[in-house]
Amino acid sequence: MKTVDLFAGCGGMSLGFQNTGFNIVAAFEFWDIAAKCYEDNFDHPVFKSDLSNVESAIEQIRRFSPDLIIGGPPCQDFSHAGKRVEASRASLTESYAKIIENIKPQYFVMENVDRAQKSKAFEKAENIFKNAGYGLTKIVLDASKCGVPQKRKRFFCIGALGKDNDFMKKSIESGLSQKSTTLRDYFGDTLDFEYYYRHPRNYNRRAIFSIDEPAPTIRGVNRPVPKGYSGHPNDACPISENVRALTTLERSLIQTFPATFKWCGNKTEMEQMIGNAVPVKLAEYVALKLKQYIISQEVIEENKESFVKWLVEEKKFTPRSASDTLSRIRRADKICHLNGAPTDYYCFLLQKEEAYIELSGSVRSQMKRALALYNSFILQSVTEA
């Protein structure tokens, strides 16, 4: 699936999707040093482009005929760390939406800070997406539940042409870990420290953390322990000469970039790129769920003719009854995303859904029967193959 990354930064989102098998064909980033860093780490082109010029951006992007567009419009104006006043950069969210509206990829993934979903800029973007024919899955993910050793909440809006809203929500939620990933979980015994300093936004907050908990959000600022720091009641341990701030490399690893990733620029620029990036493993998680959804949709569409034919020829259904059976499978998929064969576990999850419970008893029975037939068809197809 040809993919274009907008507002790509140094490439966290691109790397996560690329690792999952998506074909990134181009990226767009306006900040010079981030574009240079991206270029040093990927084989496809990155364009230094001002995406607020929507007409020019559309002309550039259209050349790549993307099936999927990903990206995170700059989020500083929505950030908890900022003044929470929407300004010029927030309008780039609307620019992203207008690009989607005109390019019309089959799917898109937009990422931002968690509070962006309540912004006026996203409200405008959401209306553009819906009017363009996209069903939307909106969800806030805690990166520590997605394999990232960091407590970082990010908002994702995933769009698919012609689909219902929340088409992927249950699938995404079902794969989340019940336990947050700690630094020790992720790094094992490779770290040479047990505690570290992370400069707080103000001294009413703790600053010393343990590797037996997820790291706090990696921000774009990394400061050493200030002289005279007296500690906080909630610090993981008392301050001592053994407690230090994380290095730039360590922060990039907590953002789940590989150790081989090539960083450029001065220390301040590197720290800012790392803090702004989408954690690679978080992007991988979303990419994998999207990939599973796309494949399952393709399987249903690819199988529909042979499944209907199988019902008619082997099960002696009328063409009308066979078509109705296929419709019930599609309806089940809308209620609870069907990833492959409808196993017993899938049917168990389906029966817990409110939309399923609200159906009449006869409709539920017909749906179960349709799923059982579809499962038999897939098993027979696999056996014969």
N, C-alpha and C positions, 0 to 999 in steps of 0.2 A: 504494500500500500504506500503510494508516494506521499511523503509527508513534508510539510514546510513549517519551520519554527519561526514565529514572530516574537520580537522583543526577547531574543534568545539568550542575552547575557553571555556568560562564559560557557554555557552549554549543558547545565544540569538536566534540563528537561529533554533536550536532544539525546543525551547519552542514555538516559533511562529508557526512552522509546527505541533507540537504536539497539540497545542491549536485548530488547524484547522481540526484535525482528522487524521493526518498521523501517522502511527505506527513507531516510532523511535525504531529501534532494537539494535543499537550500535552507538558509537561515538569514534572518534580517536583524541587525542590531546597530543602534546609532552611536553608542559609546565606543570611542576609538579603542581603548585598551581592552575592553571586553570582546570586541570584534577580533582583535589581534589574538587574544587568548583562545577564542573559539577556533580561529583559523589554524592555530598551531596544533589543535587536537582532533580535527575532523578532516576528512578527505573532500567533502562536498563544499560548494562555495558559500561564503557568508558575505552579505551585502551591507555596507554602511548606509543605511537608508532611514530617512525621517518618515515614519509611518503615519504621522499626523497629516501628511499630504496624501490623502486617501486615494485620489485619482491616480497619482503616480505609482503608489504602492500596488494598487490593483493591476495596473499594466505590467509591473515587474513580476508579481506573483503569478499572474494568469499564465505566464509562459511555461510554468512548471506543472500545470494541470494537476494540482494536488488532490488526492482523495481525502486527506486529513490535514487540518491545520491545527497546530498546537501553539501555545504561547501564554506568557503572563505579562500583560500591560503593566508599566511601572506602578508600584503600589505605595509609594511614600506618602501620598496624600490620604490614604486609608489606614496607614500603619498605626499600631498602638504606640509606637515610639515617637510619632510625629505629633503635630498639633490637632490632628483629626479634622482638618479643614480641607474640603475638596477644592482643588485648584487646577491649574492647566494640565498637569500630568494625568488627572482623573479623566480628562476628555479623551485620552488615548484608549480607554476602555471602550468608548463609543466608536472610535476609529477602528478598533479591532472588530467590533460587531459589524460595521459597515463593510469592511473587507470580506468578512464571512458572507454577508448578504449578497455581495456581488460575485464572489468567486464560486460560491455554492459547493463547497466540498461535501462529500457524503457525511463526514463527521468532523467535529472540532472539539478541542479540549482547551478551556481557558482556566488559568490558575491565578490566584491572588491571595492576599491575607484574608483571614477569616471574616473580618468585619466589612470587607468590600461588598458582600452580598446585600448589605443593608444600605448601600450608598445610592444616591440619585443617579450616579453615572452607570451603575450596573442595572438599575431599573430601566434606564433608556436602552441599554444594550440588550436586556432581556426582551423588551418589546420588539426590537429589531430582529432578534433571533426567531421569536415566535411568528412574527409576520412573514419571515422568510421560509417558514415551513418546518422548523426544527422542533423536535421533542427534546426536552431538557432534563438532565439529571443533575441536580444541585446538591452538593454535599461538602461538609467540612470534615477533613481528615486530620487525625493526630498522627504525625509521622512516626511516633514511637510505637504505634500499633501496626505499622506497615514495614517493619524491619529496619527502621532508622533509629540509632541510639540517641534520640533527641526529642524533647517535648516541643513540637513545633506544629501549630495548627494552621492549615491552609485550606482555602476554599477552592473547589473545583466545579466548573460548569461544563458538562459534557453534552454535546448536541449531536443529534442524528436526524437526517432528513426523513420526514414522513413517519416518525415514530411517536409513541405516546410519551408524555412526561414521566419521569422516574423509571425509564426503561431499563436502567442499569443499577438502580439504587440498592436493591436487595442483593444483587450479585456482589457489589462492592462491599456492603456491610458484612456479608457472610464470610468474607475472607480475612477480616481484621483479626489480629491477635487479641486474645483476652488480656495478655500481659504486655506492659510496656517494655521495650527493648532497652536494656541498660548498656553502659559502655563496656562492662565486663562481658555481657552476653555477646556483644558484637566483636570486641577485640581479643577476648580470651585473656591469656597471660602475657600479651605482647606489650602492654603499657608499663612504663617504669614509675608510675605514681598511683597513689590510691585516692588522693584528693587534689583539687585544683581550684584556682581563683577565676571567677568570671565577674568582670566589673559590673556592678548593678547600675540601674538608671538613677537610683537615689539610695542613700544609705539606710532607708527604712526597709530595704530588702536584703535578703541574704546574699552572700557572695562566694561562699566556699561550698563546693559540691563533691559528692563521692562518685566513684566509678560504678557503684552498685545502684545507681539510679540513672534515668535518662538525662542527658545534658539539657540545660535550658536552651531556648532558642539561640542559635548562633546568629549574632547580629553583625553589622558591618564595622563595628568598632571593637578593638581588642586592646585593652590597657593592662599594664603590669600592676602588681599589688602596690597601692600607694603607701608611702612612708607613713607610719603612724596609724595604719588601719587597725582598729581596736576589736573588730569582729562584730558578729550579729548573733542574737540568741538562737537563730535557726540554722546557723552555719553547720555544715556536716562535721567539722572538727575545729578546734581552736587554731588561730593563725600561728604559723611557725615558719622557720626558714625553708622548710621542705615543701611548703605550699607555694605554687607559682601559677602564673597565667598559662594558658595553652599556647603552643606555638602556632604559627600560621598553617603549617602542614597538618598538625593535629586537628585543627578546626576544619580543614578541608576534608579530612578523613571522617570526622563526625558528620559532615554533610554527605558522606558516603561516596565522595569522589575517590577513584583509585589512586594509589600512591604514585602511579606512573603519569598522572595527569600533569601537563606542563603549564605552570603558572608564569605570568609575565607582569611587568610593571613594577612600581615600587611597593613597599610593604602596605601603605595605606590603600592603594588601589587593589592589591590582592585581597586584603581583608574585606574590602567593600564588595568585591565580586563574589567572594565566598559567602558573605552574609546575605547577599541578594539572591543567591542561587536557589533553585528548587533542588532539594536533596535527591540525588540520583536514584536511590532505592525507593523513594516515594513516587517519583515519576515512573519507575519500573512497575510498581504495584498497580498504578492506574492504567498504564499501558497494557499490562498483562490482562487485566479485567476487560479492557476494551477489545483486545485481541480475541479473548474467549467469546465475547459477545458477537463479534463480527463473524468468527468462524461458525458459531452455532446458527447464526442467521443464514449464512451461506449453505450450511449443511441442510437446513430445512428447505431452502429454495432449490438446491441442487437435487434433493431427494423427492421433491413433491411429485414430479411426474412418475418416477419409478415407484413411489409409495402408492399413489393412486392406482397405477397399473397393477401392482401387487395385490391390492385390496380387491380389484375387480377380477383378476385372473385366478388368484389362489384362494381368496376368501369369498369369492362369488358375490361381492357387493355390487349394487347398481352404481353407475357413474355418479349419480347424485349423492348416494350414501357415502361413497368414497370421498367426494369433495367435501361433504359435511364433516367427515372424520378429520380431514386435514385442517379445516377451519377450527375445530375444537383444540387441536394441538397448538395452533397459532394463538388461540385465546389463552390457553394455559401458559404459553411463553410470555404473554403480556403480563399475566398475574405474577408469575415467578419465573425469572429468566431461565430458559432451558439451555444448559451448556452440554451438548452432546446427547447421549441416550437418556430417556426418562427413567432413571433407576428408581429403586424403592426409596432411596433417600430423597431423591428429588420429589417424589410423590408425597413423602412425609412433610417436606418443607412446604409444598404447594397447599396441602390441607390445613396448614396453620395460618395461611394468608386470609386476611379479612375479606378481600374481594372474592375469594373462593368460597368462604363460609357463607357469604350473602347470596350465593347462587341457589337456585331451587335444587331439591334432592335429585330430580331427574337429570338436570343439566350436569350436576357433579358426577353422577353415574356415567353419563355419556362421555364426559371428559376423561374419566379414569379408564374407560373402555378404549377410547381413542389412544391414550398414552400407552396402554398395554400393547395395543396393536403396533404402534410405532416402535416401541422397544423391541418387539419380536422381529419386526422388519429389519431394524438396524443390526440386531444380533445375527440374523440369517445372512444379511449382506456381508458382515464381517467374516463369518464362517466360510462363506463361499469364496470370498476374496483370498 
